[in-house]
Amino acid sequence: MNMPVRGRGIALGIIALGFATTAAAGSAVGSTMVLAAAPTEMPVIQQSGTIRYLSGGVGDEERTAMNQVENQFNLGITLATANGSFLSDAQIRISDSKGSTVLETVPNGPMLFVQLPPGEYKVDAQGFGQHYSKTVHVGERMSKITFTWPAQG
């Protein structure tokens, strides 16, 4: 299912890269060239305390852009339905092994990437009248989990 991309802010680094690419080519071409040289639009990396996270994945281009930076995170969460559609707007809470909440957010799309200290975490997902919980071990490399809701009417 190809969902339309909702408006997103472009990270300053992406804009800077677009300008640097144009400058490096020695081009005096107008802004159309800058936009064409810039990478795919990317949701902005956010921070809550010491925890960095990135959410989005609405539409093919945004999912591709997020997958290109997934190695910067060690937990990937996907929200989907049983028939393969993606969901967003579910509340996600991640708790450490002591039960303390380390991140609580509502992702801006079906994908949420989080950078956590290595350890055991409980991930709760609540939305659409359902509550799910999974325990995950997070190490240096990406651990991935998916929460699957019944097909939405």
Phi and psi in radians as a Rosetta constraint file:
Dihedral C 1 N 2 CA 2 C 2 CIRCULARHARMONIC -1.744 0.35
Dihedral N 2 CA 2 C 2 N 3 CIRCULARHARMONIC 1.826 0.35
Dihedral C 2 N 3 CA 3 C 3 CIRCULARHARMONIC -1.574 0.35
Dihedral N 3 CA 3 C 3 N 4 CIRCULARHARMONIC 2.563 0.35
Dihedral C 3 N 4 CA 4 C 4 CIRCULARHARMONIC -1.151 0.35
Dihedral N 4 CA 4 C 4 N 5 CIRCULARHARMONIC 2.595 0.35
Dihedral C 4 N 5 CA 5 C 5 CIRCULARHARMONIC -1.416 0.35
Dihedral N 5 CA 5 C 5 N 6 CIRCULARHARMONIC 2.181 0.35
Dihedral C 5 N 6 CA 6 C 6 CIRCULARHARMONIC -1.405 0.35
Dihedral N 6 CA 6 C 6 N 7 CIRCULARHARMONIC 2.811 0.35
Dihedral C 6 N 7 CA 7 C 7 CIRCULARHARMONIC -0.989 0.35
Dihedral N 7 CA 7 C 7 N 8 CIRCULARHARMONIC 2.348 0.35
Dihedral C 7 N 8 CA 8 C 8 CIRCULARHARMONIC -2.394 0.35
Dihedral N 8 CA 8 C 8 N 9 CIRCULARHARMONIC 2.624 0.35
Dihedral C 8 N 9 CA 9 C 9 CIRCULARHARMONIC -1.369 0.35
Dihedral N 9 CA 9 C 9 N 10 CIRCULARHARMONIC 2.532 0.35
Dihedral C 9 N 10 CA 10 C 10 CIRCULARHARMONIC -1.678 0.35
Dihedral N 10 CA 10 C 10 N 11 CIRCULARHARMONIC 2.256 0.35
Dihedral C 10 N 11 CA 11 C 11 CIRCULARHARMONIC -1.033 0.35
Dihedral N 11 CA 11 C 11 N 12 CIRCULARHARMONIC 2.470 0.35
Dihedral C 11 N 12 CA 12 C 12 CIRCULARHARMONIC -1.009 0.35
Dihedral N 12 CA 12 C 12 N 13 CIRCULARHARMONIC -0.591 0.35
Dihedral C 12 N 13 CA 13 C 13 CIRCULARHARMONIC -1.095 0.35
Dihedral N 13 CA 13 C 13 N 14 CIRCULARHARMONIC -0.606 0.35
Dihedral C 13 N 14 CA 14 C 14 CIRCULARHARMONIC -1.202 0.35
Dihedral N 14 CA 14 C 14 N 15 CIRCULARHARMONIC -0.748 0.35
Dihedral C 14 N 15 CA 15 C 15 CIRCULARHARMONIC -1.087 0.35
Dihedral N 15 CA 15 C 15 N 16 CIRCULARHARMONIC -0.781 0.35
Dihedral C 15 N 16 CA 16 C 16 CIRCULARHARMONIC -1.068 0.35
Dihedral N 16 CA 16 C 16 N 17 CIRCULARHARMONIC -0.699 0.35
Dihedral C 16 N 17 CA 17 C 17 CIRCULARHARMONIC -1.094 0.35
Dihedral N 17 CA 17 C 17 N 18 CIRCULARHARMONIC -0.699 0.35
Dihedral C 17 N 18 CA 18 C 18 CIRCULARHARMONIC -1.070 0.35
Dihedral N 18 CA 18 C 18 N 19 CIRCULARHARMONIC -0.771 0.35
Dihedral C 18 N 19 CA 19 C 19 CIRCULARHARMONIC -1.162 0.35
Dihedral N 19 CA 19 C 19 N 20 CIRCULARHARMONIC -0.716 0.35
Dihedral C 19 N 20 CA 20 C 20 CIRCULARHARMONIC -1.117 0.35
Dihedral N 20 CA 20 C 20 N 21 CIRCULARHARMONIC -0.672 0.35
Dihedral C 20 N 21 CA 21 C 21 CIRCULARHARMONIC -1.100 0.35
Dihedral N 21 CA 21 C 21 N 22 CIRCULARHARMONIC -0.766 0.35
Dihedral C 21 N 22 CA 22 C 22 CIRCULARHARMONIC -1.136 0.35
Dihedral N 22 CA 22 C 22 N 23 CIRCULARHARMONIC -0.766 0.35
Dihedral C 22 N 23 CA 23 C 23 CIRCULARHARMONIC -1.121 0.35
Dihedral N 23 CA 23 C 23 N 24 CIRCULARHARMONIC -0.717 0.35
Dihedral C 23 N 24 CA 24 C 24 CIRCULARHARMONIC -1.132 0.35
Dihedral N 24 CA 24 C 24 N 25 CIRCULARHARMONIC -0.539 0.35
Dihedral C 24 N 25 CA 25 C 25 CIRCULARHARMONIC -1.376 0.35
Dihedral N 25 CA 25 C 25 N 26 CIRCULARHARMONIC -0.128 0.35
Dihedral C 25 N 26 CA 26 C 26 CIRCULARHARMONIC 1.217 0.35
Dihedral N 26 CA 26 C 26 N 27 CIRCULARHARMONIC 0.429 0.35
Dihedral C 26 N 27 CA 27 C 27 CIRCULARHARMONIC -1.579 0.35
Dihedral N 27 CA 27 C 27 N 28 CIRCULARHARMONIC 2.463 0.35
Dihedral C 27 N 28 CA 28 C 28 CIRCULARHARMONIC -1.899 0.35
Dihedral N 28 CA 28 C 28 N 29 CIRCULARHARMONIC 0.354 0.35
Dihedral C 28 N 29 CA 29 C 29 CIRCULARHARMONIC -1.212 0.35
Dihedral N 29 CA 29 C 29 N 30 CIRCULARHARMONIC 2.660 0.35
Dihedral C 29 N 30 CA 30 C 30 CIRCULARHARMONIC -1.172 0.35
Dihedral N 30 CA 30 C 30 N 31 CIRCULARHARMONIC -2.980 0.35
Dihedral C 30 N 31 CA 31 C 31 CIRCULARHARMONIC -1.129 0.35
Dihedral N 31 CA 31 C 31 N 32 CIRCULARHARMONIC -0.388 0.35
Dihedral C 31 N 32 CA 32 C 32 CIRCULARHARMONIC -1.034 0.35
Dihedral N 32 CA 32 C 32 N 33 CIRCULARHARMONIC -0.710 0.35
Dihedral C 32 N 33 CA 33 C 33 CIRCULARHARMONIC -1.126 0.35
Dihedral N 33 CA 33 C 33 N 34 CIRCULARHARMONIC -0.706 0.35
Dihedral C 33 N 34 CA 34 C 34 CIRCULARHARMONIC -1.062 0.35
Dihedral N 34 CA 34 C 34 N 35 CIRCULARHARMONIC -0.800 0.35
Dihedral C 34 N 35 CA 35 C 35 CIRCULARHARMONIC -1.143 0.35
Dihedral N 35 CA 35 C 35 N 36 CIRCULARHARMONIC -0.670 0.35
Dihedral C 35 N 36 CA 36 C 36 CIRCULARHARMONIC -1.189 0.35
Dihedral N 36 CA 36 C 36 N 37 CIRCULARHARMONIC -0.538 0.35
Dihedral C 36 N 37 CA 37 C 37 CIRCULARHARMONIC -1.443 0.35
Dihedral N 37 CA 37 C 37 N 38 CIRCULARHARMONIC -0.328 0.35
Dihedral C 37 N 38 CA 38 C 38 CIRCULARHARMONIC -1.277 0.35
Dihedral N 38 CA 38 C 38 N 39 CIRCULARHARMONIC 2.569 0.35
Dihedral C 38 N 39 CA 39 C 39 CIRCULARHARMONIC -1.103 0.35
Dihedral N 39 CA 39 C 39 N 40 CIRCULARHARMONIC 2.952 0.35
Dihedral C 39 N 40 CA 40 C 40 CIRCULARHARMONIC -0.981 0.35
Dihedral N 40 CA 40 C 40 N 41 CIRCULARHARMONIC 2.528 0.35
Dihedral C 40 N 41 CA 41 C 41 CIRCULARHARMONIC -0.924 0.35
Dihedral N 41 CA 41 C 41 N 42 CIRCULARHARMONIC 2.434 0.35
Dihedral C 41 N 42 CA 42 C 42 CIRCULARHARMONIC -2.275 0.35
Dihedral N 42 CA 42 C 42 N 43 CIRCULARHARMONIC 2.349 0.35
Dihedral C 42 N 43 CA 43 C 43 CIRCULARHARMONIC -1.075 0.35
Dihedral N 43 CA 43 C 43 N 44 CIRCULARHARMONIC 2.709 0.35
Dihedral C 43 N 44 CA 44 C 44 CIRCULARHARMONIC -1.474 0.35
Dihedral N 44 CA 44 C 44 N 45 CIRCULARHARMONIC 2.344 0.35
Dihedral C 44 N 45 CA 45 C 45 CIRCULARHARMONIC -1.191 0.35
Dihedral N 45 CA 45 C 45 N 46 CIRCULARHARMONIC 2.300 0.35
Dihedral C 45 N 46 CA 46 C 46 CIRCULARHARMONIC -1.962 0.35
Dihedral N 46 CA 46 C 46 N 47 CIRCULARHARMONIC 2.930 0.35
Dihedral C 46 N 47 CA 47 C 47 CIRCULARHARMONIC -2.437 0.35
Dihedral N 47 CA 47 C 47 N 48 CIRCULARHARMONIC 2.402 0.35
Dihedral C 47 N 48 CA 48 C 48 CIRCULARHARMONIC -2.233 0.35
Dihedral N 48 CA 48 C 48 N 49 CIRCULARHARMONIC 1.849 0.35
Dihedral C 48 N 49 CA 49 C 49 CIRCULARHARMONIC 1.125 0.35
Dihedral N 49 CA 49 C 49 N 50 CIRCULARHARMONIC -2.123 0.35
Dihedral C 49 N 50 CA 50 C 50 CIRCULARHARMONIC -1.718 0.35
Dihedral N 50 CA 50 C 50 N 51 CIRCULARHARMONIC 0.029 0.35
Dihedral C 50 N 51 CA 51 C 51 CIRCULARHARMONIC -1.649 0.35
Dihedral N 51 CA 51 C 51 N 52 CIRCULARHARMONIC 2.116 0.35
Dihedral C 51 N 52 CA 52 C 52 CIRCULARHARMONIC -1.625 0.35
Dihedral N 52 CA 52 C 52 N 53 CIRCULARHARMONIC 2.460 0.35
Dihedral C 52 N 53 CA 53 C 53 CIRCULARHARMONIC -2.644 0.35
Dihedral N 53 CA 53 C 53 N 54 CIRCULARHARMONIC 2.802 0.35
Dihedral C 53 N 54 CA 54 C 54 CIRCULARHARMONIC -2.441 0.35
Dihedral N 54 CA 54 C 54 N 55 CIRCULARHARMONIC 2.245 0.35
Dihedral C 54 N 55 CA 55 C 55 CIRCULARHARMONIC -2.283 0.35
Dihedral N 55 CA 55 C 55 N 56 CIRCULARHARMONIC 2.666 0.35
Dihedral C 55 N 56 CA 56 C 56 CIRCULARHARMONIC 2.701 0.35
Dihedral N 56 CA 56 C 56 N 57 CIRCULARHARMONIC -2.397 0.35
Dihedral C 56 N 57 CA 57 C 57 CIRCULARHARMONIC 1.632 0.35
Dihedral N 57 CA 57 C 57 N 58 CIRCULARHARMONIC 0.370 0.35
Dihedral C 57 N 58 CA 58 C 58 CIRCULARHARMONIC -1.472 0.35
Dihedral N 58 CA 58 C 58 N 59 CIRCULARHARMONIC 2.006 0.35
Dihedral C 58 N 59 CA 59 C 59 CIRCULARHARMONIC 1.578 0.35
Dihedral N 59 CA 59 C 59 N 60 CIRCULARHARMONIC 2.705 0.35
Dihedral C 59 N 60 CA 60 C 60 CIRCULARHARMONIC -1.057 0.35
Dihedral N 60 CA 60 C 60 N 61 CIRCULARHARMONIC -0.752 0.35
Dihedral C 60 N 61 CA 61 C 61 CIRCULARHARMONIC -1.119 0.35
Dihedral N 61 CA 61 C 61 N 62 CIRCULARHARMONIC -0.737 0.35
Dihedral C 61 N 62 CA 62 C 62 CIRCULARHARMONIC -1.202 0.35
Dihedral N 62 CA 62 C 62 N 63 CIRCULARHARMONIC -0.681 0.35
Dihedral C 62 N 63 CA 63 C 63 CIRCULARHARMONIC -1.086 0.35
Dihedral N 63 CA 63 C 63 N 64 CIRCULARHARMONIC -0.743 0.35
Dihedral C 63 N 64 CA 64 C 64 CIRCULARHARMONIC -1.078 0.35
Dihedral N 64 CA 64 C 64 N 65 CIRCULARHARMONIC -0.785 0.35
Dihedral C 64 N 65 CA 65 C 65 CIRCULARHARMONIC -1.075 0.35
Dihedral N 65 CA 65 C 65 N 66 CIRCULARHARMONIC -0.732 0.35
Dihedral C 65 N 66 CA 66 C 66 CIRCULARHARMONIC -1.164 0.35
Dihedral N 66 CA 66 C 66 N 67 CIRCULARHARMONIC -0.713 0.35
Dihedral C 66 N 67 CA 67 C 67 CIRCULARHARMONIC -1.090 0.35
Dihedral N 67 CA 67 C 67 N 68 CIRCULARHARMONIC -0.461 0.35
Dihedral C 67 N 68 CA 68 C 68 CIRCULARHARMONIC -1.235 0.35
Dihedral N 68 CA 68 C 68 N 69 CIRCULARHARMONIC -0.343 0.35
Dihedral C 68 N 69 CA 69 C 69 CIRCULARHARMONIC -2.019 0.35
Dihedral N 69 CA 69 C 69 N 70 CIRCULARHARMONIC 0.161 0.35
Dihedral C 69 N 70 CA 70 C 70 CIRCULARHARMONIC -1.069 0.35
Dihedral N 70 CA 70 C 70 N 71 CIRCULARHARMONIC -0.421 0.35
Dihedral C 70 N 71 CA 71 C 71 CIRCULARHARMONIC -1.218 0.35
Dihedral N 71 CA 71 C 71 N 72 CIRCULARHARMONIC -0.106 0.35
Dihedral C 71 N 72 CA 72 C 72 CIRCULARHARMONIC -1.516 0.35
Dihedral N 72 CA 72 C 72 N 73 CIRCULARHARMONIC -0.018 0.35
Dihedral C 72 N 73 CA 73 C 73 CIRCULARHARMONIC -2.277 0.35
Dihedral N 73 CA 73 C 73 N 74 CIRCULARHARMONIC 2.761 0.35
Dihedral C 73 N 74 CA 74 C 74 CIRCULARHARMONIC -2.088 0.35
Dihedral N 74 CA 74 C 74 N 75 CIRCULARHARMONIC 0.123 0.35
Dihedral C 74 N 75 CA 75 C 75 CIRCULARHARMONIC -2.424 0.35
Dihedral N 75 CA 75 C 75 N 76 CIRCULARHARMONIC 2.215 0.35
Dihedral C 75 N 76 CA 76 C 76 CIRCULARHARMONIC -2.079 0.35
Dihedral N 76 CA 76 C 76 N 77 CIRCULARHARMONIC 2.232 0.35
Dihedral C 76 N 77 CA 77 C 77 CIRCULARHARMONIC -2.098 0.35
Dihedral N 77 CA 77 C 77 N 78 CIRCULARHARMONIC 2.299 0.35
Dihedral C 77 N 78 CA 78 C 78 CIRCULARHARMONIC -2.095 0.35
Dihedral N 78 CA 78 C 78 N 79 CIRCULARHARMONIC 2.426 0.35
Dihedral C 78 N 79 CA 79 C 79 CIRCULARHARMONIC -1.955 0.35
Dihedral N 79 CA 79 C 79 N 80 CIRCULARHARMONIC 2.152 0.35
Dihedral C 79 N 80 CA 80 C 80 CIRCULARHARMONIC -2.561 0.35
Dihedral N 80 CA 80 C 80 N 81 CIRCULARHARMONIC 3.039 0.35
Dihedral C 80 N 81 CA 81 C 81 CIRCULARHARMONIC -1.938 0.35
Dihedral N 81 CA 81 C 81 N 82 CIRCULARHARMONIC 2.893 0.35
Dihedral C 81 N 82 CA 82 C 82 CIRCULARHARMONIC -1.063 0.35
Dihedral N 82 CA 82 C 82 N 83 CIRCULARHARMONIC -0.441 0.35
Dihedral C 82 N 83 CA 83 C 83 CIRCULARHARMONIC -1.594 0.35
Dihedral N 83 CA 83 C 83 N 84 CIRCULARHARMONIC 0.164 0.35
Dihedral C 83 N 84 CA 84 C 84 CIRCULARHARMONIC 1.644 0.35
Dihedral N 84 CA 84 C 84 N 85 CIRCULARHARMONIC -0.024 0.35
Dihedral C 84 N 85 CA 85 C 85 CIRCULARHARMONIC -1.326 0.35
Dihedral N 85 CA 85 C 85 N 86 CIRCULARHARMONIC 2.654 0.35
Dihedral C 85 N 86 CA 86 C 86 CIRCULARHARMONIC -1.568 0.35
Dihedral N 86 CA 86 C 86 N 87 CIRCULARHARMONIC 2.649 0.35
Dihedral C 86 N 87 CA 87 C 87 CIRCULARHARMONIC -2.147 0.35
Dihedral N 87 CA 87 C 87 N 88 CIRCULARHARMONIC 2.791 0.35
Dihedral C 87 N 88 CA 88 C 88 CIRCULARHARMONIC -2.442 0.35
Dihedral N 88 CA 88 C 88 N 89 CIRCULARHARMONIC -3.098 0.35
Dihedral C 88 N 89 CA 89 C 89 CIRCULARHARMONIC 1.231 0.35
Dihedral N 89 CA 89 C 89 N 90 CIRCULARHARMONIC 0.410 0.35
Dihedral C 89 N 90 CA 90 C 90 CIRCULARHARMONIC -1.713 0.35
Dihedral N 90 CA 90 C 90 N 91 CIRCULARHARMONIC 2.510 0.35
Dihedral C 90 N 91 CA 91 C 91 CIRCULARHARMONIC -1.421 0.35
Dihedral N 91 CA 91 C 91 N 92 CIRCULARHARMONIC 2.281 0.35
Dihedral C 91 N 92 CA 92 C 92 CIRCULARHARMONIC -2.012 0.35
Dihedral N 92 CA 92 C 92 N 93 CIRCULARHARMONIC 2.290 0.35
Dihedral C 92 N 93 CA 93 C 93 CIRCULARHARMONIC -2.234 0.35
Dihedral N 93 CA 93 C 93 N 94 CIRCULARHARMONIC 2.231 0.35
Dihedral C 93 N 94 CA 94 C 94 CIRCULARHARMONIC -1.978 0.35
Dihedral N 94 CA 94 C 94 N 95 CIRCULARHARMONIC 2.192 0.35
Dihedral C 94 N 95 CA 95 C 95 CIRCULARHARMONIC -2.072 0.35
Dihedral N 95 CA 95 C 95 N 96 CIRCULARHARMONIC 2.522 0.35
Dihedral C 95 N 96 CA 96 C 96 CIRCULARHARMONIC -1.399 0.35
Dihedral N 96 CA 96 C 96 N 97 CIRCULARHARMONIC -3.115 0.35
Dihedral C 96 N 97 CA 97 C 97 CIRCULARHARMONIC -1.144 0.35
Dihedral N 97 CA 97 C 97 N 98 CIRCULARHARMONIC -0.281 0.35
Dihedral C 97 N 98 CA 98 C 98 CIRCULARHARMONIC -1.602 0.35
Dihedral N 98 CA 98 C 98 N 99 CIRCULARHARMONIC -0.051 0.35
Dihedral C 98 N 99 CA 99 C 99 CIRCULARHARMONIC 1.578 0.35
Dihedral N 99 CA 99 C 99 N 100 CIRCULARHARMONIC 0.043 0.35
Dihedral C 99 N 100 CA 100 C 100 CIRCULARHARMONIC -1.406 0.35
Dihedral N 100 CA 100 C 100 N 101 CIRCULARHARMONIC 2.344 0.35
Dihedral C 100 N 101 CA 101 C 101 CIRCULARHARMONIC -1.253 0.35
Dihedral N 101 CA 101 C 101 N 102 CIRCULARHARMONIC 2.178 0.35
Dihedral C 101 N 102 CA 102 C 102 CIRCULARHARMONIC -1.797 0.35
Dihedral N 102 CA 102 C 102 N 103 CIRCULARHARMONIC -0.389 0.35
Dihedral C 102 N 103 CA 103 C 103 CIRCULARHARMONIC -2.729 0.35
Dihedral N 103 CA 103 C 103 N 104 CIRCULARHARMONIC 2.348 0.35
Dihedral C 103 N 104 CA 104 C 104 CIRCULARHARMONIC -2.369 0.35
Dihedral N 104 CA 104 C 104 N 105 CIRCULARHARMONIC 2.146 0.35
Dihedral C 104 N 105 CA 105 C 105 CIRCULARHARMONIC -2.725 0.35
Dihedral N 105 CA 105 C 105 N 106 CIRCULARHARMONIC 2.846 0.35
Dihedral C 105 N 106 CA 106 C 106 CIRCULARHARMONIC -2.003 0.35
Dihedral N 106 CA 106 C 106 N 107 CIRCULARHARMONIC 1.869 0.35
Dihedral C 106 N 107 CA 107 C 107 CIRCULARHARMONIC -1.045 0.35
Dihedral N 107 CA 107 C 107 N 108 CIRCULARHARMONIC 2.637 0.35
Dihedral C 107 N 108 CA 108 C 108 CIRCULARHARMONIC -1.528 0.35
Dihedral N 108 CA 108 C 108 N 109 CIRCULARHARMONIC 0.483 0.35
Dihedral C 108 N 109 CA 109 C 109 CIRCULARHARMONIC 2.936 0.35
Dihedral N 109 CA 109 C 109 N 110 CIRCULARHARMONIC -2.986 0.35
Dihedral C 109 N 110 CA 110 C 110 CIRCULARHARMONIC -1.403 0.35
Dihedral N 110 CA 110 C 110 N 111 CIRCULARHARMONIC -0.085 0.35
Dihedral C 110 N 111 CA 111 C 111 CIRCULARHARMONIC -2.094 0.35
Dihedral N 111 CA 111 C 111 N 112 CIRCULARHARMONIC 2.420 0.35
Dihedral C 111 N 112 CA 112 C 112 CIRCULARHARMONIC -2.389 0.35
Dihedral N 112 CA 112 C 112 N 113 CIRCULARHARMONIC 2.106 0.35
Dihedral C 112 N 113 CA 113 C 113 CIRCULARHARMONIC -1.915 0.35
Dihedral N 113 CA 113 C 113 N 114 CIRCULARHARMONIC 2.342 0.35
Dihedral C 113 N 114 CA 114 C 114 CIRCULARHARMONIC -2.318 0.35
Dihedral N 114 CA 114 C 114 N 115 CIRCULARHARMONIC 2.469 0.35
Dihedral C 114 N 115 CA 115 C 115 CIRCULARHARMONIC -1.847 0.35
Dihedral N 115 CA 115 C 115 N 116 CIRCULARHARMONIC 1.973 0.35
Dihedral C 115 N 116 CA 116 C 116 CIRCULARHARMONIC -2.125 0.35
Dihedral N 116 CA 116 C 116 N 117 CIRCULARHARMONIC 2.699 0.35
Dihedral C 116 N 117 CA 117 C 117 CIRCULARHARMONIC -1.105 0.35
Dihedral N 117 CA 117 C 117 N 118 CIRCULARHARMONIC 2.512 0.35
Dihedral C 117 N 118 CA 118 C 118 CIRCULARHARMONIC -0.946 0.35
Dihedral N 118 CA 118 C 118 N 119 CIRCULARHARMONIC 2.487 0.35
Dihedral C 118 N 119 CA 119 C 119 CIRCULARHARMONIC 2.736 0.35
Dihedral N 119 CA 119 C 119 N 120 CIRCULARHARMONIC -2.996 0.35
Dihedral C 119 N 120 CA 120 C 120 CIRCULARHARMONIC -1.700 0.35
Dihedral N 120 CA 120 C 120 N 121 CIRCULARHARMONIC 2.381 0.35
Dihedral C 120 N 121 CA 121 C 121 CIRCULARHARMONIC -2.373 0.35
Dihedral N 121 CA 121 C 121 N 122 CIRCULARHARMONIC 2.629 0.35
Dihedral C 121 N 122 CA 122 C 122 CIRCULARHARMONIC -1.868 0.35
Dihedral N 122 CA 122 C 122 N 123 CIRCULARHARMONIC 2.241 0.35
Dihedral C 122 N 123 CA 123 C 123 CIRCULARHARMONIC -2.009 0.35
Dihedral N 123 CA 123 C 123 N 124 CIRCULARHARMONIC 2.125 0.35
Dihedral C 123 N 124 CA 124 C 124 CIRCULARHARMONIC -1.888 0.35
Dihedral N 124 CA 124 C 124 N 125 CIRCULARHARMONIC 2.395 0.35
Dihedral C 124 N 125 CA 125 C 125 CIRCULARHARMONIC -2.217 0.35
Dihedral N 125 CA 125 C 125 N 126 CIRCULARHARMONIC 2.223 0.35
Dihedral C 125 N 126 CA 126 C 126 CIRCULARHARMONIC -2.322 0.35
Dihedral N 126 CA 126 C 126 N 127 CIRCULARHARMONIC 2.277 0.35
Dihedral C 126 N 127 CA 127 C 127 CIRCULARHARMONIC 3.010 0.35
Dihedral N 127 CA 127 C 127 N 128 CIRCULARHARMONIC 2.756 0.35
Dihedral C 127 N 128 CA 128 C 128 CIRCULARHARMONIC 0.987 0.35
Dihedral N 128 CA 128 C 128 N 129 CIRCULARHARMONIC 0.625 0.35
Dihedral C 128 N 129 CA 129 C 129 CIRCULARHARMONIC 1.338 0.35
Dihedral N 129 CA 129 C 129 N 130 CIRCULARHARMONIC 0.177 0.35
Dihedral C 129 N 130 CA 130 C 130 CIRCULARHARMONIC -2.217 0.35
Dihedral N 130 CA 130 C 130 N 131 CIRCULARHARMONIC 2.638 0.35
Dihedral C 130 N 131 CA 131 C 131 CIRCULARHARMONIC -2.257 0.35
Dihedral N 131 CA 131 C 131 N 132 CIRCULARHARMONIC 2.262 0.35
Dihedral C 131 N 132 CA 132 C 132 CIRCULARHARMONIC -2.221 0.35
Dihedral N 132 CA 132 C 132 N 133 CIRCULARHARMONIC 2.670 0.35
Dihedral C 132 N 133 CA 133 C 133 CIRCULARHARMONIC -2.488 0.35
Dihedral N 133 CA 133 C 133 N 134 CIRCULARHARMONIC 2.403 0.35
Dihedral C 133 N 134 CA 134 C 134 CIRCULARHARMONIC -2.428 0.35
Dihedral N 134 CA 134 C 134 N 135 CIRCULARHARMONIC 2.561 0.35
Dihedral C 134 N 135 CA 135 C 135 CIRCULARHARMONIC -1.794 0.35
Dihedral N 135 CA 135 C 135 N 136 CIRCULARHARMONIC 2.418 0.35
Dihedral C 135 N 136 CA 136 C 136 CIRCULARHARMONIC -2.440 0.35
Dihedral N 136 CA 136 C 136 N 137 CIRCULARHARMONIC 2.450 0.35
Dihedral C 136 N 137 CA 137 C 137 CIRCULARHARMONIC -1.614 0.35
Dihedral N 137 CA 137 C 137 N 138 CIRCULARHARMONIC 2.218 0.35
Dihedral C 137 N 138 CA 138 C 138 CIRCULARHARMONIC -1.947 0.35
Dihedral N 138 CA 138 C 138 N 139 CIRCULARHARMONIC 2.204 0.35
Dihedral C 138 N 139 CA 139 C 139 CIRCULARHARMONIC -2.055 0.35
Dihedral N 139 CA 139 C 139 N 140 CIRCULARHARMONIC -2.572 0.35
Dihedral C 139 N 140 CA 140 C 140 CIRCULARHARMONIC -1.333 0.35
Dihedral N 140 CA 140 C 140 N 141 CIRCULARHARMONIC -0.614 0.35
Dihedral C 140 N 141 CA 141 C 141 CIRCULARHARMONIC -1.693 0.35
Dihedral N 141 CA 141 C 141 N 142 CIRCULARHARMONIC 2.876 0.35
Dihedral C 141 N 142 CA 142 C 142 CIRCULARHARMONIC -1.093 0.35
Dihedral N 142 CA 142 C 142 N 143 CIRCULARHARMONIC 2.158 0.35
Dihedral C 142 N 143 CA 143 C 143 CIRCULARHARMONIC -1.787 0.35
Dihedral N 143 CA 143 C 143 N 144 CIRCULARHARMONIC 2.367 0.35
Dihedral C 143 N 144 CA 144 C 144 CIRCULARHARMONIC -2.113 0.35
Dihedral N 144 CA 144 C 144 N 145 CIRCULARHARMONIC 2.409 0.35
Dihedral C 144 N 145 CA 145 C 145 CIRCULARHARMONIC -2.334 0.35
Dihedral N 145 CA 145 C 145 N 146 CIRCULARHARMONIC 2.689 0.35
Dihedral C 145 N 146 CA 146 C 146 CIRCULARHARMONIC -2.246 0.35
Dihedral N 146 CA 146 C 146 N 147 CIRCULARHARMONIC 2.353 0.35
Dihedral C 146 N 147 CA 147 C 147 CIRCULARHARMONIC -1.818 0.35
Dihedral N 147 CA 147 C 147 N 148 CIRCULARHARMONIC 2.239 0.35
Dihedral C 147 N 148 CA 148 C 148 CIRCULARHARMONIC -2.094 0.35
Dihedral N 148 CA 148 C 148 N 149 CIRCULARHARMONIC 2.107 0.35
Dihedral C 148 N 149 CA 149 C 149 CIRCULARHARMONIC -1.674 0.35
Dihedral N 149 CA 149 C 149 N 150 CIRCULARHARMONIC 2.779 0.35
Dihedral C 149 N 150 CA 150 C 150 CIRCULARHARMONIC -1.029 0.35
Dihedral N 150 CA 150 C 150 N 151 CIRCULARHARMONIC 2.688 0.35
Dihedral C 150 N 151 CA 151 C 151 CIRCULARHARMONIC -0.960 0.35
Dihedral N 151 CA 151 C 151 N 152 CIRCULARHARMONIC 2.351 0.35
Dihedral C 151 N 152 CA 152 C 152 CIRCULARHARMONIC -1.489 0.35
Dihedral N 152 CA 152 C 152 N 153 CIRCULARHARMONIC 2.310 0.35
